[in-house]
Amino acid sequence: MNSNLIETSAEHQQIYDSVAKITRAYGHAAFAKAGRRGEEARELWQNLAEAGYLGISVPEEYGGSGQGVEELAIVLEATAAQGCPMTSFVVLPIIVFVLSKHATEAQKREILPAIATGEKRLAFAITEPDAGTNTHNLKTNAVRTANGGWRLSGSKYYITEAEVADALLVVARTGVDEATGRGKLSLFLVPKHLKGVTLQNLPTELIVPERQASVFFDDVELPADALIGAEGEGLRNVFAGLNPERIAVAALCNGLTTYALTKACEYAKVRKVWKTPIGAHQAVAHPLAEAYARLQLSKMATQRAAQLYDAGRDAGDASNIAKLTASDTAVFALDRAIQTHGGNGFSQEFGLGDLWFVARVQQTAPVSREMVLNHIAQHNLGLPRSY
């Protein structure tokens, strides 16, 4: 299902094929089974770690492959194209790129090699019940203690993989900007075992191995070196990972679209009504053809966004557009694939219905399509700010 619209090097094709082979051996059925049981896809995660793909964007001096966002996006697309969308991979760009750019040398050597091998997992904790996109409303705070450390208090909401993470990368208020009245935000590495850290599972309708949780910090004592980067620069530091995160979401969605189209086309070729394959009917064929065309455009936008970021150029617009178009296309493609299968589209045997929800949530998280459109309207079209 390739197109000559997309430039793919031999090295990138090798990464894609290798990841696809590993993921295919695990399979969508096992992935969905783990999700329904509330279990991790541990075998798949470990196999990807052993092949070096967890550390694909970790710098070489810290045990990784030293590749960029473009290569990480290929890994995400390849897993999702086999029906195993690893949403935990979406968090990796934030963790890896923020630590690579802003952590101390000691912090990097402690954490990054363990991430590359899969030995250590981190969750990213920024959202709160009253603060999603609007980070200026964050209430979780950290204050200096007499011994030079920090005391962390507050809560975080909808934190992916918090239950299996060894530590959390937490954004907290550490002061107030006198000029604007807004909170100064800082970034902290918080081991989950510390006294005062508690978790509460957040049940969702998503059938995926990754879980969501609320995390509570009750006067958690942190050492001075828990701070990542400079005090008050947390939000700026986090931005180092936000564009890669959106590119990662786009890649995952491109993989889901590929999976949906593959399943739909295979079915439309063999399912016959009155001796004619249903794929011969335009009402079936045209929506799938439209999804394919939209997929190629989404893949081009995703690739371009990744290349801009890896080149050190402004990737904001491209990342937003890639995320917007890829998530919309994935929802459309899965809807059409389900419709192509008729009643079978809702059967667990055909492996489509559960993935529609996975695609749908990408239109809302980590940034909603409405906020992306707000940004495009203001910054690309010059329209008045709407929020």
N, C-alpha and C positions, 0 to 999 in steps of 0.2 A: 504494500500500500504506500509505496514511496512515490515522490514526485520530483522532477528535476528543478522545481522551484527552490528546494532546500539543498544547500551545499553541505555535504557530509564527507569528512576526511576518512581515510582508511582507519586511522586511530580511533576516531569517534564511533565509527561503525563497529569496530572491535569491542569497544566498551559496551555499546548498546546490545550487541549479540551475546556477549558474556553475561551481562546482567539479566537479559531476557531468559537465557538458558537456566540460570540459577533459580529465577523466579518461577519459570514454567514448571520446573521439577517440584516446586512446593505446591503451586497451583491455587486457583481461586477458591476451590471447594474447601481446602484446608484453611485458607485465609478467612473465609466467611465463618467456618466452623469455630475458629479461635475467637472471632468477634462475638458470635452468639453465646459462647461460653464465658465471655469476659476474660479470656486468656490472651497472653502475648503471642505474636508470631515469632517465637523465640528461635526456632530452627532457621527460618528465613533470615532473620536479623543476624544470626551467628554466621550463616553461610556467606552473607554479603560482607560481614566483617573479615572473615578469613580470606576472602578474595581481594580485600583491600579497598572496598568501595565505601565503607563508612568514613575512611580517612582520605577520600579522593581530593577534598579541598583543604585538608590540613597541610601546612607547609612541610616540606621534606625534612627540615632540620628537627621537626617534632614528630617524626614517624609516619607522615602521610605521603601522598603522591604529589602534593604541591600543584594540583590542577586548579582550574577556576570554576566560576559559576556555570559556565557552559557545560563543563564535564559533569558537574553535580546534577544539572538539569537533565542530562542524558540518562543518568542513573534513575532519577525519579520517573521520567517518561517510560523507560523500559520496564520498570516494575509495575506501573499502573497499566501498561499495555497488555500485561499478562493477567489483569484482573486483581492485582494486589497493590492498591494505592497506599504507599507507606507514608501516611501523613506525619509520622514522627520524623521523617527526613526533611520535612518543610521547616522544622525548627533548627536543623543543623546549620544552615547558613548564618542565622543570627548568632548562635553559640560560637561557631568556628571563626567567623570573620570579625566579630566583636572582640573575642579574646586575642586573635592574631594581631589585631591593630592596636589594642588598648591595654591588654594585660601586661604585668611586669614579666621579666624573663623567668623568674621563679614560678609565677603562676602558669605561664605557658608550658614550662617543662613538667609541671605537676599534672596539668589537665589534658593538654592536647594529645600527647601520645596515648593516653588511656581512652580518649574518644575515638582515635583512629583504630584501635584494636577492638573496640566494643566493650572494653573492661569497665568503663565509666560512662554514665549517661547523665545529661543535664537537661533540665526543663527551663523554659523562659517564662518568667512571671512578671507581667506588666498590667494586665487588665484587672479591673475591680468592678464590683457591682454598679458603681456610679461613674465609672471612668473606663470607657472602651477606647474609641478613637481620640477622645479629648483627654490627653495625658495631663493637662493642667489641673484636672480634677482629682488626681491621685491623692489618696489620703494616707497610705502606708508611709511611715516616716522612720528615719534613723537619726538618732542624736548621739553626739559624742559622749563618751564616759570618761571618768577620771583617769583611767589607766590608758587612755589613748585609743580605745576601741570604739565600738558602736553598740547601741541598743535599738533593735528593730521591732516595730510594732505595727500591726495592721492586718490586712487580709488581701488575698488575690482570688480571682474568679475565672473559671474556665481555663485552667492551666493544663495543657496537654502533657501527658506522660509524667505528671508529678508523682504518681504512685510508684513508678519504677525507677525514677531518677535518683541518683546518688546525691545530687545537689541542685539548687535552683539559682538561676541568674535573675536577681530581683531588682526592679526599679523602685526607688523610694525617694521621698522628699527629704532633703537635708538642709533646707533653708528657704528663704524667700528673696526673690529679686526685688530690691527696693524700687527700682525704676518702673517695673510692670506690675508688681504685686503677685506675680506668678511664682509657683514653687520652683526651687532649684532641685533638679533631680540627679541622683547618683545611682551607680550600679554596684551591686554587691553579690558576691558568691556565697551562698548560704547552704552549707551541708544539711541534708534533711534530718540527720540524726540529732541535731542540737536540741537541747531542752527548750521548750516553748514553741516548737514547730509541730503543727498538727494538720492533718488532711481530712477532707470529707469528700467522698465520691459524689460526682454529679452525673446521674443517669441521663443518657440521651437516647434518641432513636437510631443513632448511627450504629451499623453493624460493622465495626472495625476493631482490630485488636487494641488500638490506643484508647485510653480512657481520659476523661476530663475530671478535674477535681477543684474544690476550693481549698486554699491553703491559708492557715492562720498563723500569725507571728505574735506571740505573747511575750513581750520583753525579751527577745532573743539576743543573747550576748554574742557579739562578733568581735574577732580580733581586728586590729588596724589594717592588716593586709587582706581583709575580706573585700575591701574597696577595689573595684576594677576601674582603672583610669583615674582621671582627676575628679575631685569632689565638685559637684554641681554641673558636671559635663555628661551626666548619664544619658540624657535624651539625645544629645549630639552623638554620643558613642553608639547608641542603639541604632541610629540611622544608618550606621555602617552595614547593618544586617537587614534593614527593612526592604531595600530594593532586591537583594538576593532572595529574600523570603517570597516576594511577589513573583519573581521569576520561577522559583521552585513550585509555587502553586500553579502557575501557568503550565509548566512542564508536566506536572501530575495530571492536570486536566487534559492536556494533549494526549497523554497515554490512555486516559479513560475513554476519550473519543475514539482512539484507534481500536481499543478493545470492543467498544460498542459497535463500531462499523464492521469489524471483523466478524463478530457474532451475527449481526443482522444480515450481512451479505451471504454468509455461509447458509443461514436458514432460508433466505429468500431464493437461493438457487435450488434447494431440494424440496421445499414445501410446495406442493401442487394443489391447486383448486381447479377442478374441471380440466385435469390433464396439463395445465399450464403452470410453470413455476411462478410464484407470486412476484418474483423479482422482475418479471416481464411487464408488470403493470406499473404505469407511471405514478400512480398514487403511492406505491411502495418505493419505486426506484428514485423518484425525484427528491424526496426529503433526504435520502441517504447520499445522493449525489451532492446536495446542498451542504450537508454536514461535512462531506469530504473536502469540498472547496473551502469551507470555513476553517477546517482543520489546517489546511496548508497555510492559510493566512496567519492563523494563530501560531503555528510553528515558526514561521518567518519572523513574527514579532518577538517571540520568545528567544529565538536564536540571536536576533539583533540586540535585544536588551542585555542578554548575557555577554555578548561580545563587547558592548559599550562599557559595561561594568568592569569586565576583566581588563579593559584597556585604560581604566582609570578615568573614563569620561562620564558625563552626566547621563545616568540611565533612568532617571525618574519617570519621564514621560513614557519611554518605551516599556518600562516595567509595569506601569499602570495599565497601559493599553494591552500588553500581553496578558496580564492577569484578567482584565475585563473580557477580552474576546475569547480567551481559552476557556474560562469558566462558563460563559454563556453557551459556547459551542458544545462543551461536554454535557451540559444539561439537555440541550436540544438533541444531541446525538443519542443519548441514553433513552430519552423519551421516544424517539423515533424507532430505536432498536426494540424497545419494549412493545411498541405498537406493531411493528413488523411481526413479532412473535405471537401476537394476539394474546390469548389467555396464558400461553406458555411463558410470556414475558414476566409473569408474576410468580412463576414456579422457581423454587430454589434450585432445581436441577439445571436451569438455563443460566443462572448466575448473572442476572441483570438488575432486578428490582432493588437489591441491597445497595448497589453502586450508584443508583440515582440519587440517594440521599447524600452520599459522599460527594458527588459532583455539586449538588445543590448548596451544600454548606460552604463551598468555595466561592459562591457569589456573595456570601456574608462575611466570611473570615478569610484572612486576618484583617482585611479592610473591606467594607461593603462596596458593592458596585455603585451605590449612590454617592459615596464619598469619592470614589475614583472619578465619577462623572462631574462632581463638584470641582475637583481639581482641574480636570480638562477644561471645563467651562471657564474657570477663572484664569488659569495660567496659559492655556493654549488659544482660547477664543477671546480673551480680554473682557469677559463678562463680569458684572459686579459680584463680589464675594457673597455667597448665599448662606454662610454659617459662621 
